[in-house]
Amino acid sequence: MYFTDRGIEELERRRGEEEVTLAWLAEQLRVFTDLNPDFEVPVERLATWLARLDDEDED
């Protein structure tokens, strides 16, 4: 188990029944990055990965 799994599991346990918009998620990522600028690159990578999930593989 990766350390991040604990956070993901907590998120699912606490908020798993909620429905949110991607606009809401984007705003929360902006707030998080403003408060934690050291995480700018990982947040950008996660956002880009989420944005491109439906893109066809470009292998």
PDBQT receptor file of N, H, CA, C and O in Angstrom, charges set to zero:
ATOM      1  N   MET A   1       0.845  -1.180   0.000  1.00  0.00    +0.000 N 
ATOM      2  CA  MET A   1       0.000   0.000   0.000  1.00  0.00    +0.000 C 
ATOM      3  C   MET A   1       0.884   1.236   0.000  1.00  0.00    +0.000 C 
ATOM      4  O   MET A   1       1.811   1.354   0.801  1.00  0.00    +0.000 OA
ATOM      5  N   TYR A   2       0.589   2.140  -0.897  1.00  0.00    +0.000 N 
ATOM      6  H   TYR A   2      -0.164   2.044  -1.548  1.00  0.00    +0.000 HD
ATOM      7  CA  TYR A   2       1.305   3.407  -0.924  1.00  0.00    +0.000 C 
ATOM      8  C   TYR A   2       0.752   4.324   0.162  1.00  0.00    +0.000 C 
ATOM      9  O   TYR A   2      -0.401   4.194   0.573  1.00  0.00    +0.000 OA
ATOM     10  N   PHE A   3       1.586   5.249   0.616  1.00  0.00    +0.000 N 
ATOM     11  H   PHE A   3       2.522   5.355   0.282  1.00  0.00    +0.000 HD
ATOM     12  CA  PHE A   3       1.150   6.214   1.625  1.00  0.00    +0.000 C 
ATOM     13  C   PHE A   3      -0.081   6.973   1.141  1.00  0.00    +0.000 C 
ATOM     14  O   PHE A   3      -0.987   7.252   1.927  1.00  0.00    +0.000 OA
ATOM     15  N   THR A   4      -0.118   7.310  -0.157  1.00  0.00    +0.000 N 
ATOM     16  H   THR A   4       0.618   7.084  -0.794  1.00  0.00    +0.000 HD
ATOM     17  CA  THR A   4      -1.253   8.073  -0.691  1.00  0.00    +0.000 C 
ATOM     18  C   THR A   4      -2.555   7.297  -0.630  1.00  0.00    +0.000 C 
ATOM     19  O   THR A   4      -3.632   7.894  -0.626  1.00  0.00    +0.000 OA
ATOM     20  N   ASP A   5      -2.472   5.973  -0.581  1.00  0.00    +0.000 N 
ATOM     21  H   ASP A   5      -1.598   5.488  -0.584  1.00  0.00    +0.000 HD
ATOM     22  CA  ASP A   5      -3.697   5.181  -0.491  1.00  0.00    +0.000 C 
ATOM     23  C   ASP A   5      -4.505   5.538   0.750  1.00  0.00    +0.000 C 
ATOM     24  O   ASP A   5      -5.736   5.512   0.715  1.00  0.00    +0.000 OA
ATOM     25  N   ARG A   6      -3.835   5.868   1.834  1.00  0.00    +0.000 N 
ATOM     26  H   ARG A   6      -2.835   5.889   1.862  1.00  0.00    +0.000 HD
ATOM     27  CA  ARG A   6      -4.552   6.236   3.057  1.00  0.00    +0.000 C 
ATOM     28  C   ARG A   6      -5.387   7.481   2.854  1.00  0.00    +0.000 C 
ATOM     29  O   ARG A   6      -6.538   7.545   3.286  1.00  0.00    +0.000 OA
ATOM     30  N   GLY A   7      -4.806   8.471   2.196  1.00  0.00    +0.000 N 
ATOM     31  H   GLY A   7      -3.871   8.420   1.846  1.00  0.00    +0.000 HD
ATOM     32  CA  GLY A   7      -5.540   9.704   1.926  1.00  0.00    +0.000 C 
ATOM     33  C   GLY A   7      -6.698   9.478   0.971  1.00  0.00    +0.000 C 
ATOM     34  O   GLY A   7      -7.781  10.035   1.152  1.00  0.00    +0.000 OA
ATOM     35  N   ILE A   8      -6.468   8.665  -0.038  1.00  0.00    +0.000 N 
ATOM     36  H   ILE A   8      -5.589   8.213  -0.185  1.00  0.00    +0.000 HD
ATOM     37  CA  ILE A   8      -7.523   8.353  -1.004  1.00  0.00    +0.000 C 
ATOM     38  C   ILE A   8      -8.649   7.599  -0.311  1.00  0.00    +0.000 C 
ATOM     39  O   ILE A   8      -9.823   7.875  -0.554  1.00  0.00    +0.000 OA
ATOM     40  N   GLU A   9      -8.302   6.656   0.541  1.00  0.00    +0.000 N 
ATOM     41  H   GLU A   9      -7.348   6.431   0.739  1.00  0.00    +0.000 HD
ATOM     42  CA  GLU A   9      -9.317   5.908   1.272  1.00  0.00    +0.000 C 
ATOM     43  C   GLU A   9     -10.100   6.815   2.221  1.00  0.00    +0.000 C 
ATOM     44  O   GLU A   9     -11.314   6.663   2.357  1.00  0.00    +0.000 OA
ATOM     45  N   GLU A  10      -9.420   7.756   2.880  1.00  0.00    +0.000 N 
ATOM     46  H   GLU A  10      -8.434   7.880   2.770  1.00  0.00    +0.000 HD
ATOM     47  CA  GLU A  10     -10.122   8.695   3.749  1.00  0.00    +0.000 C 
ATOM     48  C   GLU A  10     -11.075   9.568   2.938  1.00  0.00    +0.000 C 
ATOM     49  O   GLU A  10     -12.209   9.807   3.353  1.00  0.00    +0.000 OA
ATOM     50  N   LEU A  11     -10.619  10.039   1.793  1.00  0.00    +0.000 N 
ATOM     51  H   LEU A  11      -9.697   9.845   1.456  1.00  0.00    +0.000 HD
ATOM     52  CA  LEU A  11     -11.477  10.837   0.925  1.00  0.00    +0.000 C 
ATOM     53  C   LEU A  11     -12.719  10.060   0.527  1.00  0.00    +0.000 C 
ATOM     54  O   LEU A  11     -13.833  10.582   0.582  1.00  0.00    +0.000 OA
ATOM     55  N   GLU A  12     -12.527   8.828   0.131  1.00  0.00    +0.000 N 
ATOM     56  H   GLU A  12     -11.623   8.404   0.086  1.00  0.00    +0.000 HD
ATOM     57  CA  GLU A  12     -13.666   8.000  -0.266  1.00  0.00    +0.000 C 
ATOM     58  C   GLU A  12     -14.609   7.740   0.908  1.00  0.00    +0.000 C 
ATOM     59  O   GLU A  12     -15.830   7.775   0.753  1.00  0.00    +0.000 OA
ATOM     60  N   ARG A  13     -14.040   7.482   2.065  1.00  0.00    +0.000 N 
ATOM     61  H   ARG A  13     -13.048   7.454   2.190  1.00  0.00    +0.000 HD
ATOM     62  CA  ARG A  13     -14.854   7.195   3.246  1.00  0.00    +0.000 C 
ATOM     63  C   ARG A  13     -15.658   8.435   3.675  1.00  0.00    +0.000 C 
ATOM     64  O   ARG A  13     -16.845   8.328   3.983  1.00  0.00    +0.000 OA
ATOM     65  N   ARG A  14     -15.016   9.600   3.694  1.00  0.00    +0.000 N 
ATOM     66  H   ARG A  14     -14.051   9.687   3.444  1.00  0.00    +0.000 HD
ATOM     67  CA  ARG A  14     -15.671  10.816   4.185  1.00  0.00    +0.000 C 
ATOM     68  C   ARG A  14     -16.586  11.474   3.153  1.00  0.00    +0.000 C 
ATOM     69  O   ARG A  14     -17.625  12.031   3.508  1.00  0.00    +0.000 OA
ATOM     70  N   ARG A  15     -16.204  11.411   1.880  1.00  0.00    +0.000 N 
ATOM     71  H   ARG A  15     -15.361  10.959   1.591  1.00  0.00    +0.000 HD
ATOM     72  CA  ARG A  15     -16.933  12.195   0.880  1.00  0.00    +0.000 C 
ATOM     73  C   ARG A  15     -17.384  11.367  -0.313  1.00  0.00    +0.000 C 
ATOM     74  O   ARG A  15     -17.833  11.915  -1.320  1.00  0.00    +0.000 OA
ATOM     75  N   GLY A  16     -17.268  10.060  -0.205  1.00  0.00    +0.000 N 
ATOM     76  H   GLY A  16     -16.904   9.614   0.613  1.00  0.00    +0.000 HD
ATOM     77  CA  GLY A  16     -17.557   9.175  -1.328  1.00  0.00    +0.000 C 
ATOM     78  C   GLY A  16     -18.980   9.218  -1.843  1.00  0.00    +0.000 C 
ATOM     79  O   GLY A  16     -19.225   8.862  -2.996  1.00  0.00    +0.000 OA
ATOM     80  N   GLU A  17     -19.916   9.640  -1.027  1.00  0.00    +0.000 N 
ATOM     81  H   GLU A  17     -19.717   9.929  -0.091  1.00  0.00    +0.000 HD
ATOM     82  CA  GLU A  17     -21.313   9.702  -1.449  1.00  0.00    +0.000 C 
ATOM     83  C   GLU A  17     -21.664  11.034  -2.105  1.00  0.00    +0.000 C 
ATOM     84  O   GLU A  17     -22.749  11.176  -2.668  1.00  0.00    +0.000 OA
ATOM     85  N   GLU A  18     -20.760  12.009  -2.039  1.00  0.00    +0.000 N 
ATOM     86  H   GLU A  18     -19.878  11.893  -1.581  1.00  0.00    +0.000 HD
ATOM     87  CA  GLU A  18     -21.042  13.338  -2.582  1.00  0.00    +0.000 C 
ATOM     88  C   GLU A  18     -20.854  13.369  -4.098  1.00  0.00    +0.000 C 
ATOM     89  O   GLU A  18     -20.085  12.590  -4.660  1.00  0.00    +0.000 OA
ATOM     90  N   GLU A  19     -21.569  14.281  -4.740  1.00  0.00    +0.000 N 
ATOM     91  H   GLU A  19     -22.193  14.914  -4.283  1.00  0.00    +0.000 HD
ATOM     92  CA  GLU A  19     -21.355  14.551  -6.153  1.00  0.00    +0.000 C 
ATOM     93  C   GLU A  19     -20.791  15.952  -6.264  1.00  0.00    +0.000 C 
ATOM     94  O   GLU A  19     -21.297  16.890  -5.647  1.00  0.00    +0.000 OA
ATOM     95  N   VAL A  20     -19.737  16.087  -7.056  1.00  0.00    +0.000 N 
ATOM     96  H   VAL A  20     -19.326  15.326  -7.557  1.00  0.00    +0.000 HD
ATOM     97  CA  VAL A  20     -19.104  17.392  -7.259  1.00  0.00    +0.000 C 
ATOM     98  C   VAL A  20     -18.912  17.618  -8.749  1.00  0.00    +0.000 C 
ATOM     99  O   VAL A  20     -18.915  16.677  -9.543  1.00  0.00    +0.000 OA
ATOM    100  N   THR A  21     -18.748  18.873  -9.112  1.00  0.00    +0.000 N 
ATOM    101  H   THR A  21     -18.746  19.637  -8.467  1.00  0.00    +0.000 HD
ATOM    102  CA  THR A  21     -18.455  19.191 -10.506  1.00  0.00    +0.000 C 
ATOM    103  C   THR A  21     -16.949  19.266 -10.699  1.00  0.00    +0.000 C 
ATOM    104  O   THR A  21     -16.189  19.403  -9.740  1.00  0.00    +0.000 OA
ATOM    105  N   LEU A  22     -16.538  19.175 -11.935  1.00  0.00    +0.000 N 
ATOM    106  H   LEU A  22     -17.155  19.064 -12.714  1.00  0.00    +0.000 HD
ATOM    107  CA  LEU A  22     -15.114  19.340 -12.220  1.00  0.00    +0.000 C 
ATOM    108  C   LEU A  22     -14.681  20.769 -11.958  1.00  0.00    +0.000 C 
ATOM    109  O   LEU A  22     -13.525  21.014 -11.614  1.00  0.00    +0.000 OA
ATOM    110  N   ALA A  23     -15.603  21.725 -12.118  1.00  0.00    +0.000 N 
ATOM    111  H   ALA A  23     -16.543  21.526 -12.397  1.00  0.00    +0.000 HD
ATOM    112  CA  ALA A  23     -15.282  23.119 -11.798  1.00  0.00    +0.000 C 
ATOM    113  C   ALA A  23     -14.970  23.255 -10.308  1.00  0.00    +0.000 C 
ATOM    114  O   ALA A  23     -14.045  23.975  -9.932  1.00  0.00    +0.000 OA
ATOM    115  N   TRP A  24     -15.732  22.571  -9.463  1.00  0.00    +0.000 N 
ATOM    116  H   TRP A  24     -16.484  21.987  -9.769  1.00  0.00    +0.000 HD
ATOM    117  CA  TRP A  24     -15.478  22.596  -8.019  1.00  0.00    +0.000 C 
ATOM    118  C   TRP A  24     -14.119  21.978  -7.725  1.00  0.00    +0.000 C 
ATOM    119  O   TRP A  24     -13.337  22.533  -6.953  1.00  0.00    +0.000 OA
ATOM    120  N   LEU A  25     -13.835  20.838  -8.331  1.00  0.00    +0.000 N 
ATOM    121  H   LEU A  25     -14.470  20.387  -8.957  1.00  0.00    +0.000 HD
ATOM    122  CA  LEU A  25     -12.550  20.169  -8.121  1.00  0.00    +0.000 C 
ATOM    123  C   LEU A  25     -11.395  21.055  -8.575  1.00  0.00    +0.000 C 
ATOM    124  O   LEU A  25     -10.380  21.157  -7.886  1.00  0.00    +0.000 OA
ATOM    125  N   ALA A  26     -11.547  21.697  -9.732  1.00  0.00    +0.000 N 
ATOM    126  H   ALA A  26     -12.372  21.614 -10.292  1.00  0.00    +0.000 HD
ATOM    127  CA  ALA A  26     -10.505  22.588 -10.236  1.00  0.00    +0.000 C 
ATOM    128  C   ALA A  26     -10.241  23.717  -9.251  1.00  0.00    +0.000 C 
ATOM    129  O   ALA A  26      -9.087  24.067  -9.007  1.00  0.00    +0.000 OA
ATOM    130  N   GLU A  27     -11.294  24.289  -8.684  1.00  0.00    +0.000 N 
ATOM    131  H   GLU A  27     -12.232  24.004  -8.882  1.00  0.00    +0.000 HD
ATOM    132  CA  GLU A  27     -11.122  25.374  -7.709  1.00  0.00    +0.000 C 
ATOM    133  C   GLU A  27     -10.406  24.870  -6.452  1.00  0.00    +0.000 C 
ATOM    134  O   GLU A  27      -9.546  25.566  -5.912  1.00  0.00    +0.000 OA
ATOM    135  N   GLN A  28     -10.750  23.675  -5.987  1.00  0.00    +0.000 N 
ATOM    136  H   GLN A  28     -11.449  23.110  -6.426  1.00  0.00    +0.000 HD
ATOM    137  CA  GLN A  28     -10.091  23.123  -4.801  1.00  0.00    +0.000 C 
ATOM    138  C   GLN A  28      -8.614  22.864  -5.078  1.00  0.00    +0.000 C 
ATOM    139  O   GLN A  28      -7.777  23.072  -4.199  1.00  0.00    +0.000 OA
ATOM    140  N   LEU A  29      -8.285  22.416  -6.283  1.00  0.00    +0.000 N 
ATOM    141  H   LEU A  29      -8.964  22.247  -6.997  1.00  0.00    +0.000 HD
ATOM    142  CA  LEU A  29      -6.879  22.212  -6.650  1.00  0.00    +0.000 C 
ATOM    143  C   LEU A  29      -6.126  23.537  -6.681  1.00  0.00    +0.000 C 
ATOM    144  O   LEU A  29      -4.964  23.607  -6.279  1.00  0.00    +0.000 OA
ATOM    145  N   ARG A  30      -6.800  24.597  -7.164  1.00  0.00    +0.000 N 
ATOM    146  H   ARG A  30      -7.743  24.540  -7.490  1.00  0.00    +0.000 HD
ATOM    147  CA  ARG A  30      -6.166  25.927  -7.152  1.00  0.00    +0.000 C 
ATOM    148  C   ARG A  30      -5.901  26.391  -5.723  1.00  0.00    +0.000 C 
ATOM    149  O   ARG A  30      -4.815  26.881  -5.416  1.00  0.00    +0.000 OA
ATOM    150  N   VAL A  31      -6.890  26.236  -4.859  1.00  0.00    +0.000 N 
ATOM    151  H   VAL A  31      -7.772  25.837  -5.109  1.00  0.00    +0.000 HD
ATOM    152  CA  VAL A  31      -6.740  26.647  -3.454  1.00  0.00    +0.000 C 
ATOM    153  C   VAL A  31      -5.612  25.855  -2.806  1.00  0.00    +0.000 C 
ATOM    154  O   VAL A  31      -4.758  26.428  -2.129  1.00  0.00    +0.000 OA
ATOM    155  N   PHE A  32      -5.605  24.548  -3.010  1.00  0.00    +0.000 N 
ATOM    156  H   PHE A  32      -6.298  24.083  -3.561  1.00  0.00    +0.000 HD
ATOM    157  CA  PHE A  32      -4.561  23.701  -2.431  1.00  0.00    +0.000 C 
ATOM    158  C   PHE A  32      -3.180  24.149  -2.897  1.00  0.00    +0.000 C 
ATOM    159  O   PHE A  32      -2.249  24.246  -2.097  1.00  0.00    +0.000 OA
ATOM    160  N   THR A  33      -3.051  24.422  -4.198  1.00  0.00    +0.000 N 
ATOM    161  H   THR A  33      -3.807  24.343  -4.848  1.00  0.00    +0.000 HD
ATOM    162  CA  THR A  33      -1.760  24.843  -4.740  1.00  0.00    +0.000 C 
ATOM    163  C   THR A  33      -1.337  26.198  -4.187  1.00  0.00    +0.000 C 
ATOM    164  O   THR A  33      -0.157  26.422  -3.917  1.00  0.00    +0.000 OA
ATOM    165  N   ASP A  34      -2.303  27.104  -4.019  1.00  0.00    +0.000 N 
ATOM    166  H   ASP A  34      -3.261  26.922  -4.239  1.00  0.00    +0.000 HD
ATOM    167  CA  ASP A  34      -1.977  28.403  -3.423  1.00  0.00    +0.000 C 
ATOM    168  C   ASP A  34      -1.446  28.233  -2.000  1.00  0.00    +0.000 C 
ATOM    169  O   ASP A  34      -0.517  28.927  -1.586  1.00  0.00    +0.000 OA
ATOM    170  N   LEU A  35      -2.045  27.307  -1.261  1.00  0.00    +0.000 N 
ATOM    171  H   LEU A  35      -2.800  26.744  -1.597  1.00  0.00    +0.000 HD
ATOM    172  CA  LEU A  35      -1.632  27.072   0.127  1.00  0.00    +0.000 C 
ATOM    173  C   LEU A  35      -0.377  26.210   0.227  1.00  0.00    +0.000 C 
ATOM    174  O   LEU A  35       0.338  26.268   1.228  1.00  0.00    +0.000 OA
ATOM    175  N   ASN A  36      -0.109  25.418  -0.799  1.00  0.00    +0.000 N 
ATOM    176  H   ASN A  36      -0.690  25.371  -1.611  1.00  0.00    +0.000 HD
ATOM    177  CA  ASN A  36       1.008  24.467  -0.801  1.00  0.00    +0.000 C 
ATOM    178  C   ASN A  36       1.761  24.542  -2.121  1.00  0.00    +0.000 C 
ATOM    179  O   ASN A  36       1.692  23.604  -2.915  1.00  0.00    +0.000 OA
ATOM    180  N   PRO A  37       2.477  25.635  -2.376  1.00  0.00    +0.000 N 
ATOM    181  CA  PRO A  37       3.125  25.814  -3.678  1.00  0.00    +0.000 C 
ATOM    182  C   PRO A  37       4.146  24.732  -4.025  1.00  0.00    +0.000 C 
ATOM    183  O   PRO A  37       4.460  24.551  -5.201  1.00  0.00    +0.000 OA
ATOM    184  N   ASP A  38       4.665  24.020  -3.049  1.00  0.00    +0.000 N 
ATOM    185  H   ASP A  38       4.409  24.167  -2.093  1.00  0.00    +0.000 HD
ATOM    186  CA  ASP A  38       5.608  22.936  -3.336  1.00  0.00    +0.000 C 
ATOM    187  C   ASP A  38       4.950  21.796  -4.107  1.00  0.00    +0.000 C 
ATOM    188  O   ASP A  38       5.638  20.973  -4.710  1.00  0.00    +0.000 OA
ATOM    189  N   PHE A  39       3.625  21.744  -4.087  1.00  0.00    +0.000 N 
ATOM    190  H   PHE A  39       3.065  22.412  -3.597  1.00  0.00    +0.000 HD
ATOM    191  CA  PHE A  39       2.891  20.675  -4.763  1.00  0.00    +0.000 C 
ATOM    192  C   PHE A  39       2.368  21.095  -6.127  1.00  0.00    +0.000 C 
ATOM    193  O   PHE A  39       1.546  20.394  -6.717  1.00  0.00    +0.000 OA
ATOM    194  N   GLU A  40       2.837  22.240  -6.638  1.00  0.00    +0.000 N 
ATOM    195  H   GLU A  40       3.505  22.809  -6.159  1.00  0.00    +0.000 HD
ATOM    196  CA  GLU A  40       2.345  22.744  -7.918  1.00  0.00    +0.000 C 
ATOM    197  C   GLU A  40       2.537  21.730  -9.048  1.00  0.00    +0.000 C 
ATOM    198  O   GLU A  40       1.608  21.491  -9.819  1.00  0.00    +0.000 OA
ATOM    199  N   VAL A  41       3.702  21.142  -9.156  1.00  0.00    +0.000 N 
ATOM    200  H   VAL A  41       4.456  21.336  -8.529  1.00  0.00    +0.000 HD
ATOM    201  CA  VAL A  41       3.970  20.205 -10.249  1.00  0.00    +0.000 C 
ATOM    202  C   VAL A  41       3.109  18.945 -10.134  1.00  0.00    +0.000 C 
ATOM    203  O   VAL A  41       2.492  18.561 -11.128  1.00  0.00    +0.000 OA
ATOM    204  N   PRO A  42       3.032  18.283  -8.977  1.00  0.00    +0.000 N 
ATOM    205  CA  PRO A  42       2.162  17.099  -8.901  1.00  0.00    +0.000 C 
ATOM    206  C   PRO A  42       0.688  17.420  -9.166  1.00  0.00    +0.000 C 
ATOM    207  O   PRO A  42      -0.012  16.629  -9.798  1.00  0.00    +0.000 OA
ATOM    208  N   VAL A  43       0.216  18.565  -8.692  1.00  0.00    +0.000 N 
ATOM    209  H   VAL A  43       0.784  19.208  -8.179  1.00  0.00    +0.000 HD
ATOM    210  CA  VAL A  43      -1.178  18.935  -8.939  1.00  0.00    +0.000 C 
ATOM    211  C   VAL A  43      -1.387  19.171 -10.429  1.00  0.00    +0.000 C 
ATOM    212  O   VAL A  43      -2.400  18.746 -10.985  1.00  0.00    +0.000 OA
ATOM    213  N   GLU A  44      -0.445  19.842 -11.082  1.00  0.00    +0.000 N 
ATOM    214  H   GLU A  44       0.378  20.188 -10.630  1.00  0.00    +0.000 HD
ATOM    215  CA  GLU A  44      -0.546  20.075 -12.517  1.00  0.00    +0.000 C 
ATOM    216  C   GLU A  44      -0.561  18.751 -13.272  1.00  0.00    +0.000 C 
ATOM    217  O   GLU A  44      -1.332  18.586 -14.217  1.00  0.00    +0.000 OA
ATOM    218  N   ARG A  45       0.274  17.818 -12.869  1.00  0.00    +0.000 N 
ATOM    219  H   ARG A  45       0.901  17.952 -12.102  1.00  0.00    +0.000 HD
ATOM    220  CA  ARG A  45       0.317  16.504 -13.527  1.00  0.00    +0.000 C 
ATOM    221  C   ARG A  45      -0.983  15.744 -13.334  1.00  0.00    +0.000 C 
ATOM    222  O   ARG A  45      -1.487  15.128 -14.273  1.00  0.00    +0.000 OA
ATOM    223  N   LEU A  46      -1.529  15.782 -12.126  1.00  0.00    +0.000 N 
ATOM    224  H   LEU A  46      -1.119  16.283 -11.363  1.00  0.00    +0.000 HD
ATOM    225  CA  LEU A  46      -2.806  15.117 -11.863  1.00  0.00    +0.000 C 
ATOM    226  C   LEU A  46      -3.914  15.746 -12.699  1.00  0.00    +0.000 C 
ATOM    227  O   LEU A  46      -4.701  15.031 -13.319  1.00  0.00    +0.000 OA
ATOM    228  N   ALA A  47      -3.985  17.068 -12.722  1.00  0.00    +0.000 N 
ATOM    229  H   ALA A  47      -3.346  17.650 -12.218  1.00  0.00    +0.000 HD
ATOM    230  CA  ALA A  47      -5.024  17.754 -13.492  1.00  0.00    +0.000 C 
ATOM    231  C   ALA A  47      -4.909  17.426 -14.978  1.00  0.00    +0.000 C 
ATOM    232  O   ALA A  47      -5.917  17.181 -15.641  1.00  0.00    +0.000 OA
ATOM    233  N   THR A  48      -3.698  17.422 -15.495  1.00  0.00    +0.000 N 
ATOM    234  H   THR A  48      -2.879  17.621 -14.957  1.00  0.00    +0.000 HD
ATOM    235  CA  THR A  48      -3.492  17.099 -16.908  1.00  0.00    +0.000 C 
ATOM    236  C   THR A  48      -3.883  15.662 -17.190  1.00  0.00    +0.000 C 
ATOM    237  O   THR A  48      -4.518  15.378 -18.206  1.00  0.00    +0.000 OA
ATOM    238  N   TRP A  49      -3.514  14.765 -16.313  1.00  0.00    +0.000 N 
ATOM    239  H   TRP A  49      -2.998  14.995 -15.488  1.00  0.00    +0.000 HD
ATOM    240  CA  TRP A  49      -3.869  13.344 -16.476  1.00  0.00    +0.000 C 
ATOM    241  C   TRP A  49      -5.384  13.174 -16.483  1.00  0.00    +0.000 C 
ATOM    242  O   TRP A  49      -5.925  12.467 -17.333  1.00  0.00    +0.000 OA
ATOM    243  N   LEU A  50      -6.072  13.818 -15.539  1.00  0.00    +0.000 N 
ATOM    244  H   LEU A  50      -5.633  14.392 -14.848  1.00  0.00    +0.000 HD
ATOM    245  CA  LEU A  50      -7.532  13.735 -15.495  1.00  0.00    +0.000 C 
ATOM    246  C   LEU A  50      -8.164  14.327 -16.753  1.00  0.00    +0.000 C 
ATOM    247  O   LEU A  50      -9.126  13.776 -17.287  1.00  0.00    +0.000 OA
ATOM    248  N   ALA A  51      -7.623  15.446 -17.222  1.00  0.00    +0.000 N 
ATOM    249  H   ALA A  51      -6.841  15.893 -16.788  1.00  0.00    +0.000 HD
ATOM    250  CA  ALA A  51      -8.170  16.102 -18.405  1.00  0.00    +0.000 C 
ATOM    251  C   ALA A  51      -8.045  15.234 -19.648  1.00  0.00    +0.000 C 
ATOM    252  O   ALA A  51      -8.876  15.323 -20.551  1.00  0.00    +0.000 OA
ATOM    253  N   ARG A  52      -7.019  14.402 -19.703  1.00  0.00    +0.000 N 
ATOM    254  H   ARG A  52      -6.344  14.330 -18.969  1.00  0.00    +0.000 HD
ATOM    255  CA  ARG A  52      -6.730  13.625 -20.914  1.00  0.00    +0.000 C 
ATOM    256  C   ARG A  52      -7.133  12.152 -20.817  1.00  0.00    +0.000 C 
ATOM    257  O   ARG A  52      -6.749  11.360 -21.678  1.00  0.00    +0.000 OA
ATOM    258  N   LEU A  53      -7.884  11.772 -19.807  1.00  0.00    +0.000 N 
ATOM    259  H   LEU A  53      -8.196  12.415 -19.107  1.00  0.00    +0.000 HD
ATOM    260  CA  LEU A  53      -8.241  10.362 -19.625  1.00  0.00    +0.000 C 
ATOM    261  C   LEU A  53      -8.900   9.731 -20.842  1.00  0.00    +0.000 C 
ATOM    262  O   LEU A  53      -8.652   8.564 -21.146  1.00  0.00    +0.000 OA
ATOM    263  N   ASP A  54      -9.725  10.480 -21.532  1.00  0.00    +0.000 N 
ATOM    264  H   ASP A  54      -9.926  11.428 -21.285  1.00  0.00    +0.000 HD
ATOM    265  CA  ASP A  54     -10.446   9.918 -22.688  1.00  0.00    +0.000 C 
ATOM    266  C   ASP A  54      -9.696  10.037 -23.995  1.00  0.00    +0.000 C 
ATOM    267  O   ASP A  54     -10.180   9.559 -25.022  1.00  0.00    +0.000 OA
ATOM    268  N   ASP A  55      -8.525  10.662 -23.991  1.00  0.00    +0.000 N 
ATOM    269  H   ASP A  55      -8.133  11.050 -23.157  1.00  0.00    +0.000 HD
ATOM    270  CA  ASP A  55      -7.738  10.759 -25.223  1.00  0.00    +0.000 C 
ATOM    271  C   ASP A  55      -7.276   9.375 -25.645  1.00  0.00    +0.000 C 
ATOM    272  O   ASP A  55      -6.980   8.519 -24.811  1.00  0.00    +0.000 OA
ATOM    273  N   GLU A  56      -7.222   9.175 -26.936  1.00  0.00    +0.000 N 
ATOM    274  H   GLU A  56      -7.464   9.870 -27.613  1.00  0.00    +0.000 HD
ATOM    275  CA  GLU A  56      -6.716   7.901 -27.445  1.00  0.00    +0.000 C 
ATOM    276  C   GLU A  56      -5.228   7.801 -27.146  1.00  0.00    +0.000 C 
ATOM    277  O   GLU A  56      -4.526   8.811 -27.104  1.00  0.00    +0.000 OA
ATOM    278  N   ASP A  57      -4.757   6.593 -26.942  1.00  0.00    +0.000 N 
ATOM    279  H   ASP A  57      -5.327   5.772 -26.976  1.00  0.00    +0.000 HD
ATOM    280  CA  ASP A  57      -3.329   6.377 -26.715  1.00  0.00    +0.000 C 
ATOM    281  C   ASP A  57      -2.544   6.859 -27.920  1.00  0.00    +0.000 C 
ATOM    282  O   ASP A  57      -2.899   6.587 -29.067  1.00  0.00    +0.000 OA
ATOM    283  N   GLU A  58      -1.464   7.584 -27.633  1.00  0.00    +0.000 N 
ATOM    284  H   GLU A  58      -1.175   7.804 -26.701  1.00  0.00    +0.000 HD
ATOM    285  CA  GLU A  58      -0.640   8.114 -28.717  1.00  0.00    +0.000 C 
ATOM    286  C   GLU A  58       0.697   7.401 -28.768  1.00  0.00    +0.000 C 
ATOM    287  O   GLU A  58       1.729   8.021 -29.027  1.00  0.00    +0.000 OA
ATOM    288  N   ASP A  59       0.683   6.097 -28.520  1.00  0.00    +0.000 N 
ATOM    289  H   ASP A  59      -0.154   5.593 -28.310  1.00  0.00    +0.000 HD
ATOM    290  CA  ASP A  59       1.921   5.302 -28.507  1.00  0.00    +0.000 C 
ATOM    291  C   ASP A  59       2.519   5.160 -29.855  1.00  0.00    +0.000 C 
ATOM    292  O   ASP A  59       3.560   4.520 -30.005  1.00  0.00    +0.000 OA
TER     293      ASP A  59
